[in-house]
Structures are given as C-alpha cells and as structure tokens.
Amino acid sequence: MNKNIEILVIDDEKPIREGCHRVLTGKGYQVITAENGQKGLDVLAREPVDIVLLDLKMPVIGGEEVLQITREKYPDIPVIIITGHGTVDTAVICMKSGAYDFITKPFQIDQFLLTITRAAEKRRLEKEAHRFKEENIRNLYDLNLEKSRLKTIINQMANGVMVTNRNLEVVLHNPALMRLMEIGEEVENPVPINMITREESLIDTLRQILGGDFPEEESISQEIRVGAKVLRAISAPALSPNGAVAGTVTVLEDITAFKQLDEMKSAFVNMVAHELRSPLVAIRQLNSVLLEGLTGPLEEKQQDFVKRGMNKIDSLLELINDLLDVAKIEAGKFVQHQVPTDLGPIIEETVALMEPRAREQGITLTCSCQNLKPVQADPKNMEEVFNNLVSNAINYSPEGGRVTITARGLGEYMEVKVEDTGVGIPPEELPKIFDKFYRVKHPKTRKVIGTGLGLAIVKGVIEAHHGTIDVESSPDKGTTFKILLPVIT
C-alpha cells in the first residue's frame, strides 16, 4: 500500500538522508533525496511528491523559505520539519505557517514512522477525496449532457412521450404529445394526468401498472380517440434503480391514416366478395343443372370435368366466405346474437358431421364432455370454431391417427381441447399460425387445400366472446388447441 506514497527528504546531512531512505524504503515507501533546498524545489517542480521531510538549517535556501514556497505552490503536500533540539521553537513557528508536523533529531524510529504514517494516511485520504470530487463533477457533467441529449431526442420525436410519477402526475412530455392531445397552451411539469388526457381507459391502464399487477418486462397497447384522431398508446412501467415501479412511460402514435386504410380495405374486400359470390353461385347452379341431366345426358368424361369445375367453384366460395368473416371480425360485427349456449350438443354435432370424413381417412375421432356449463355465445360462431379446428386436425393427421375433443368445466371457465396425433407444428412457426393467410409448410400436407384464414377466424371469434385460445405442438407428435370461455355466473 505504501509503494504508492512518494516521499522527498531534503537535508544537507548525508547520514540523515541515507537513514531516512533506508527506513522508509524498508516500509515500502518510494523515497527521493535532495541535499539542499534548491534541489528539493527542483524535484517538486518536475515530479509528483506526496510528503516532504524538510530540514530547517541548510545552505543555498533554508528550510523556512522552502516551506513558504511549497505552501504557495503545492498546498496539498504535507511538510514535516526535521529539526534539532535547539530549533524546536522555530519548528513550532513553521507549523503555524502551514507545516504538518515536526520531528526532532536524533530520530526515535517508532515516533518517526508514526508521524510518516499519519501524514501518508492524510495524503491518501486527500487524494481519494480529490478523485471522488473529480469523478462526481465528471458524473454530473455526463448526467447533464445525457439529460440534454435525451431531452433533444424526445422533443424531436414524431410520437408523443408522456412520463408519470407514482401520483399519476406527468413529469415529462414532448411537443408531439401536446399536438396529438390537441393542447395549445404551455404546460409546466409536473401536472395531473387529467390535464393531459381524460381518456379513462388509458388512466386505468396507468393505475394498473402502478399497482404492480402487471409484469415489469411487458407493455400494454391500446387505442384511444382524441377528436377525429385515433391514437395507439403503448404504456410500460418506469423502474427505479432498485427495480421498484417509480412511474409509467407512455408512447402515443397517430394511427388515424392506418385505420382509414384498414376500413377502405375492409370495404373493398366486402364489395369484391359480394360481387364475386353472386356470379359464382349462378355458375354453380348452372353446372348443377348439367350434372343432374336436366339439359340432356352427359358422358362420363363430361361429368368429370363439370364436377372438377364445381369443386373449384366451391373452393372460391369458401375463400369468399372466409374473407367476409374476417372483414366482419375486424369491423366488430361478426358476433351478432350471444345467448346462453350449451357447447355439448354443438361439439357432438360437429363430431357426427366429421365422422364419415375421418373414417374415410383412417382416423379415429372421439369426444368427451364433462361438467358442462352454459356460456354466453353465438351458436353459429361456436359451430364454425369447432368445424375449423376439427377439420384441421383431420387434415393434418396421418392414416391411423387420432383426433380427440374434450370439454369440461373449470370453475369460472369452460375448457375445450382439440388434440390430434398429426404432423405437428415447428416451434418457430407457432407464433404465426393465427396470422391471416398463413399455412404450415410440411411435405406431408401439400395436398391439404385451405385459405389460411380458418385459424384467424377462430381466434377472432374466441376473443370476441372474451375467451382465449392457445396452442401446443411437437413436430411429428401432434397438436393441441385449448380454448377457455367464461361461463355464465
């Protein structure tokens, strides 16, 4: 530890210099010697020194003059006076002039080392304090610089930024927030949240985050309206250094144009679907007349071609119906008539309807219903959900496979599972299966015909009924879809 302390011994007596050098280096100190005051000042001028041992009576420049110069130029360096018994009074005067301590000749080694140790500790503490001070100044500078940079970035953002404390007071905001919230006057932080927004759904979300009922690593996305604008608000907890929730951070984005485009897209899909369905239905009816022989007998080959054409028409009609269903779900108009519904008969009817098809493909189809409770639902929607899930399970199961539907009451929820022993879904594809037009790619399922809209419709229907749907799957082992629907209480 002492090797970091450098001591300068200034004395015109060689034995004193050598004795100090020997004792101090033995204790780990770095020692420099000078035989007179001028050479000692030269050492101080060219290299850092922590302690000075200074003799008073020296040629060229005396110790008192050296002390005066040292105190003026190097006030942080402790100076210990080396004096004989005859000059003790002078040493006391030197201490009044700024010397740290004095040592009388001849030295008592223990007393000498004790004085040096105290001076070294003082020097170490002063250097540490100086280092902390510089580091604190540097940290404050960096903090102010970072704060200024952050403020510049936030103020230049096109999205609105709003930060609140635990009292739901806005403590930071940017000009974009004021523009999106249609607030014209200047607002000084902190300000109550209801001075910025009166949207209760957003305020309730922020309260939920502050209440600790929300995972710290997640965020909540919701849509709010401000005048004619539609804004997407993404809120997350603001954490203190110890990990506690100190407030909330919300970023708001104007999605009005996207909502308008989405409405235009839905209107276009509706128009095209309706315009296509009418002529397709008419063509199918004409082909049906041909197949029934009402226009005259058809040869076998002619019948085959007409049947193929009708199959293609049926595929197009299925796609059109799915597109219309998706458009209705996105517009919030798909689920129309929710009534107390028993899912048992719907599941059993679905199984009975799918049984011939499953048997034809060599698949065992079973169902089990236990402790069923009624749910508030649209029966037609539920029928479509189970038809989609069971049909998929059959399509993606090999010959000799099994498809099982189980329904049971679980407290406040009804659980319905559709399990198969099919090709399964790779883990990387699981997050995508509810996306519109997405289909799992597998060599064994190339011949399966579908629009890729079925699961998107299923998810939309279940969520419109305030339920959830999850999927678990293992490649080449099978897939399980699990639905939870709230029961009527």
KAVENNOR-V739152 format. One record per backbone hydrogen bond with DSSP energy under -0.5 kcal/mol. CO is the residue of the C=O (numbers start at 0). NH is the residue of the N-H. E is the energy in kcal/mol with one decimal. If there is no record, write none. Layout:
co->CO nh->NH e->E
co->CO nh->NH e->E
This chain:
co->0 nh->3 e->-1.1
co->1 nh->4 e->-2.3
co->1 nh->29 e->-0.5
co->3 nh->5 e->-0.5
co->4 nh->6 e->-0.5
co->4 nh->29 e->-2.5
co->5 nh->49 e->-2.7
co->5 nh->50 e->-1.6
co->6 nh->8 e->-0.6
co->6 nh->31 e->-2.8
co->7 nh->9 e->-0.6
co->7 nh->52 e->-3.3
co->8 nh->10 e->-0.6
co->8 nh->33 e->-2.5
co->9 nh->54 e->-2.4
co->11 nh->13 e->-0.6
co->12 nh->16 e->-2.1
co->13 nh->17 e->-2.9
co->14 nh->18 e->-2.6
co->15 nh->19 e->-2.6
co->16 nh->20 e->-2.4
co->17 nh->21 e->-2.5
co->18 nh->22 e->-2.5
co->19 nh->23 e->-2.6
co->20 nh->24 e->-2.2
co->21 nh->25 e->-1.4
co->22 nh->26 e->-0.6
co->23 nh->26 e->-1.0
co->23 nh->28 e->-2.2
co->24 nh->27 e->-1.5
co->29 nh->6 e->-3.4
co->31 nh->8 e->-3.1
co->33 nh->10 e->-2.1
co->35 nh->39 e->-1.9
co->36 nh->40 e->-2.2
co->37 nh->41 e->-2.1
co->38 nh->42 e->-2.0
co->39 nh->43 e->-2.2
co->40 nh->44 e->-1.8
co->41 nh->45 e->-1.1
co->42 nh->45 e->-0.6
co->42 nh->46 e->-1.8
co->49 nh->77 e->-0.9
co->50 nh->7 e->-2.9
co->51 nh->53 e->-0.6
co->51 nh->79 e->-3.3
co->52 nh->9 e->-3.3
co->53 nh->81 e->-3.4
co->55 nh->57 e->-0.9
co->55 nh->62 e->-2.9
co->58 nh->36 e->-0.8
co->58 nh->60 e->-2.2
co->60 nh->36 e->-0.8
co->61 nh->65 e->-2.0
co->62 nh->66 e->-2.7
co->63 nh->67 e->-2.0
co->64 nh->68 e->-2.4
co->65 nh->69 e->-2.8
co->66 nh->70 e->-2.8
co->67 nh->71 e->-1.6
co->68 nh->72 e->-2.7
co->69 nh->73 e->-3.2
co->73 nh->76 e->-1.6
co->75 nh->77 e->-0.6
co->77 nh->51 e->-2.3
co->77 nh->79 e->-0.5
co->78 nh->80 e->-0.5
co->78 nh->99 e->-2.7
co->78 nh->100 e->-1.0
co->79 nh->53 e->-2.9
co->80 nh->82 e->-0.6
co->80 nh->102 e->-3.3
co->81 nh->55 e->-1.3
co->82 nh->104 e->-2.3
co->83 nh->86 e->-1.4
co->84 nh->87 e->-1.0
co->86 nh->90 e->-2.0
co->87 nh->91 e->-2.3
co->88 nh->92 e->-2.0
co->89 nh->93 e->-2.2
co->90 nh->94 e->-2.0
co->91 nh->95 e->-1.8
co->92 nh->96 e->-1.0
co->93 nh->98 e->-2.1
co->94 nh->97 e->-1.3
co->100 nh->80 e->-2.8
co->102 nh->82 e->-2.9
co->106 nh->108 e->-0.7
co->107 nh->111 e->-3.1
co->108 nh->112 e->-3.0
co->109 nh->113 e->-2.2
co->110 nh->114 e->-2.1
co->111 nh->115 e->-2.1
co->112 nh->116 e->-2.8
co->113 nh->117 e->-2.3
co->114 nh->118 e->-2.2
co->115 nh->119 e->-2.8
co->116 nh->120 e->-2.6
co->117 nh->121 e->-2.4
co->118 nh->122 e->-2.5
co->119 nh->123 e->-2.6
co->120 nh->124 e->-2.8
co->121 nh->125 e->-2.4
co->122 nh->126 e->-2.5
co->123 nh->127 e->-2.5
co->124 nh->128 e->-2.7
co->125 nh->129 e->-2.5
co->126 nh->130 e->-2.4
co->127 nh->131 e->-2.7
co->128 nh->132 e->-2.5
co->129 nh->133 e->-2.6
co->130 nh->134 e->-2.6
co->131 nh->135 e->-2.9
co->132 nh->136 e->-2.6
co->133 nh->137 e->-2.7
co->134 nh->138 e->-2.9
co->135 nh->139 e->-2.8
co->136 nh->140 e->-2.4
co->137 nh->141 e->-2.9
co->138 nh->142 e->-3.1
co->139 nh->143 e->-2.8
co->140 nh->144 e->-2.6
co->141 nh->145 e->-3.0
co->142 nh->146 e->-2.9
co->143 nh->147 e->-2.5
co->144 nh->148 e->-2.6
co->145 nh->149 e->-3.1
co->146 nh->150 e->-2.5
co->147 nh->151 e->-2.2
co->148 nh->152 e->-2.4
co->149 nh->153 e->-2.9
co->150 nh->154 e->-2.5
co->151 nh->155 e->-1.4
co->152 nh->156 e->-0.6
co->153 nh->156 e->-0.9
co->159 nh->251 e->-2.6
co->160 nh->173 e->-1.0
co->161 nh->249 e->-2.7
co->162 nh->170 e->-2.8
co->162 nh->171 e->-1.4
co->163 nh->247 e->-1.4
co->164 nh->167 e->-1.6
co->167 nh->192 e->-1.9
co->168 nh->164 e->-1.9
co->168 nh->170 e->-0.6
co->169 nh->189 e->-0.7
co->169 nh->190 e->-1.5
co->171 nh->162 e->-2.7
co->173 nh->176 e->-0.9
co->173 nh->177 e->-1.3
co->174 nh->178 e->-2.1
co->175 nh->179 e->-2.6
co->176 nh->180 e->-2.4
co->177 nh->182 e->-2.9
co->178 nh->181 e->-0.9
co->181 nh->183 e->-0.6
co->190 nh->169 e->-3.5
co->191 nh->194 e->-2.0
co->192 nh->195 e->-1.7
co->192 nh->196 e->-2.5
co->197 nh->199 e->-0.9
co->198 nh->202 e->-2.1
co->199 nh->203 e->-2.9
co->200 nh->204 e->-1.6
co->201 nh->205 e->-2.1
co->202 nh->206 e->-2.2
co->203 nh->207 e->-2.3
co->204 nh->208 e->-2.1
co->205 nh->209 e->-2.4
co->206 nh->210 e->-1.9
co->207 nh->212 e->-1.4
co->208 nh->211 e->-1.3
co->214 nh->217 e->-1.4
co->219 nh->234 e->-2.7
co->221 nh->232 e->-3.2
co->223 nh->230 e->-3.3
co->225 nh->228 e->-2.1
co->228 nh->225 e->-2.0
co->229 nh->254 e->-2.4
co->230 nh->223 e->-2.8
co->230 nh->232 e->-0.6
co->231 nh->233 e->-0.5
co->231 nh->252 e->-2.2
co->232 nh->221 e->-2.0
co->232 nh->234 e->-0.6
co->233 nh->250 e->-2.4
co->234 nh->219 e->-2.8
co->235 nh->248 e->-2.8
co->236 nh->238 e->-0.6
co->237 nh->245 e->-3.0
co->237 nh->246 e->-1.3
co->239 nh->242 e->-2.4
co->243 nh->239 e->-3.0
co->243 nh->245 e->-0.7
co->245 nh->165 e->-0.6
co->246 nh->237 e->-2.6
co->247 nh->163 e->-2.3
co->248 nh->235 e->-2.2
co->249 nh->161 e->-2.5
co->250 nh->233 e->-2.6
co->251 nh->159 e->-2.3
co->252 nh->231 e->-2.9
co->252 nh->254 e->-0.7
co->254 nh->258 e->-2.5
co->255 nh->259 e->-2.4
co->256 nh->260 e->-2.4
co->257 nh->261 e->-2.4
co->258 nh->262 e->-2.4
co->259 nh->263 e->-2.4
co->260 nh->264 e->-2.7
co->261 nh->265 e->-2.6
co->262 nh->266 e->-2.6
co->263 nh->267 e->-2.5
co->264 nh->268 e->-2.9
co->265 nh->269 e->-2.6
co->266 nh->270 e->-2.4
co->267 nh->271 e->-3.0
co->268 nh->272 e->-2.9
co->269 nh->273 e->-2.5
co->270 nh->274 e->-2.5
co->271 nh->275 e->-2.3
co->272 nh->276 e->-2.6
co->273 nh->277 e->-1.5
co->274 nh->278 e->-0.8
co->275 nh->279 e->-1.9
co->276 nh->280 e->-2.7
co->277 nh->281 e->-2.0
co->278 nh->282 e->-2.6
co->279 nh->283 e->-2.5
co->280 nh->284 e->-2.2
co->281 nh->285 e->-2.0
co->282 nh->286 e->-2.4
co->283 nh->287 e->-2.4
co->284 nh->288 e->-2.1
co->285 nh->289 e->-2.0
co->286 nh->290 e->-2.6
co->287 nh->291 e->-2.0
co->288 nh->293 e->-1.8
co->288 nh->294 e->-0.5
co->289 nh->292 e->-1.4
co->292 nh->295 e->-1.2
co->298 nh->302 e->-2.6
co->299 nh->303 e->-2.1
co->300 nh->304 e->-2.1
co->301 nh->305 e->-2.3
co->302 nh->306 e->-2.5
co->303 nh->307 e->-2.2
co->304 nh->308 e->-2.3
co->305 nh->309 e->-2.2
co->306 nh->310 e->-2.2
co->307 nh->311 e->-2.1
co->308 nh->312 e->-2.2
co->309 nh->313 e->-2.6
co->310 nh->314 e->-2.1
co->311 nh->315 e->-2.3
co->312 nh->316 e->-2.7
co->313 nh->317 e->-2.2
co->314 nh->318 e->-2.2
co->315 nh->319 e->-2.6
co->316 nh->320 e->-2.6
co->317 nh->321 e->-2.4
co->318 nh->322 e->-2.6
co->319 nh->323 e->-2.4
co->320 nh->324 e->-2.3
co->321 nh->325 e->-2.7
co->322 nh->326 e->-2.4
co->323 nh->327 e->-2.2
co->324 nh->328 e->-2.5
co->325 nh->329 e->-2.6
co->326 nh->330 e->-1.6
co->327 nh->332 e->-2.9
co->327 nh->333 e->-0.8
co->328 nh->331 e->-1.3
co->333 nh->335 e->-0.8
co->335 nh->337 e->-0.6
co->336 nh->338 e->-0.6
co->338 nh->376 e->-2.5
co->340 nh->342 e->-0.7
co->340 nh->374 e->-2.5
co->341 nh->345 e->-0.7
co->342 nh->346 e->-2.5
co->343 nh->347 e->-2.6
co->344 nh->348 e->-2.5
co->345 nh->349 e->-2.1
co->346 nh->350 e->-2.4
co->347 nh->351 e->-2.3
co->348 nh->352 e->-2.1
co->349 nh->353 e->-2.0
co->350 nh->354 e->-1.5
co->351 nh->355 e->-0.5
co->353 nh->357 e->-2.5
co->354 nh->358 e->-2.8
co->355 nh->359 e->-2.3
co->356 nh->360 e->-1.3
co->357 nh->362 e->-2.8
co->358 nh->361 e->-1.4
co->361 nh->399 e->-3.0
co->362 nh->364 e->-0.5
co->363 nh->365 e->-0.5
co->363 nh->402 e->-3.0
co->365 nh->404 e->-2.3
co->367 nh->406 e->-2.7
co->369 nh->408 e->-0.9
co->373 nh->487 e->-2.3
co->374 nh->340 e->-3.1
co->374 nh->376 e->-0.9
co->376 nh->338 e->-2.9
co->376 nh->378 e->-0.7
co->377 nh->381 e->-2.3
co->378 nh->382 e->-2.5
co->379 nh->383 e->-2.0
co->380 nh->384 e->-2.3
co->381 nh->385 e->-2.4
co->382 nh->386 e->-2.3
co->383 nh->387 e->-2.4
co->384 nh->388 e->-2.3
co->385 nh->389 e->-2.7
co->386 nh->390 e->-2.3
co->387 nh->391 e->-2.4
co->388 nh->392 e->-2.3
co->389 nh->393 e->-2.2
co->390 nh->394 e->-2.6
co->391 nh->395 e->-2.4
co->393 nh->396 e->-1.4
co->395 nh->422 e->-2.0
co->397 nh->400 e->-2.0
co->400 nh->363 e->-2.5
co->401 nh->420 e->-1.1
co->402 nh->365 e->-2.3
co->403 nh->405 e->-0.5
co->403 nh->418 e->-2.9
co->404 nh->367 e->-2.4
co->405 nh->416 e->-3.0
co->406 nh->369 e->-2.8
co->407 nh->414 e->-3.0
co->409 nh->412 e->-1.9
co->411 nh->486 e->-2.4
co->412 nh->409 e->-3.7
co->413 nh->484 e->-2.1
co->414 nh->407 e->-2.3
co->415 nh->482 e->-2.9
co->416 nh->405 e->-2.2
co->416 nh->418 e->-0.5
co->417 nh->480 e->-2.2
co->418 nh->403 e->-2.6
co->419 nh->478 e->-0.6
co->422 nh->475 e->-3.7
co->425 nh->428 e->-1.6
co->425 nh->429 e->-0.9
co->426 nh->429 e->-0.7
co->426 nh->430 e->-0.5
co->428 nh->431 e->-1.4
co->428 nh->432 e->-0.7
co->429 nh->432 e->-1.0
co->431 nh->434 e->-2.2
co->434 nh->437 e->-1.5
co->439 nh->441 e->-0.6
co->441 nh->444 e->-1.9
co->442 nh->445 e->-0.8
co->444 nh->447 e->-1.2
co->451 nh->436 e->-1.5
co->451 nh->437 e->-0.9
co->452 nh->456 e->-2.3
co->453 nh->457 e->-2.3
co->454 nh->458 e->-2.6
co->455 nh->459 e->-2.1
co->456 nh->460 e->-2.6
co->457 nh->461 e->-2.6
co->458 nh->462 e->-2.5
co->459 nh->463 e->-1.9
co->460 nh->464 e->-1.0
co->461 nh->464 e->-0.6
co->461 nh->466 e->-2.5
co->462 nh->465 e->-1.8
co->467 nh->483 e->-2.4
co->469 nh->481 e->-2.8
co->471 nh->479 e->-3.0
co->473 nh->476 e->-2.3
co->473 nh->477 e->-1.9
co->477 nh->473 e->-2.2
co->478 nh->419 e->-2.1
co->479 nh->471 e->-2.3
co->480 nh->417 e->-2.2
co->481 nh->469 e->-2.4
co->482 nh->415 e->-2.3
co->483 nh->467 e->-1.9
co->484 nh->413 e->-2.9
co->485 nh->375 e->-0.6
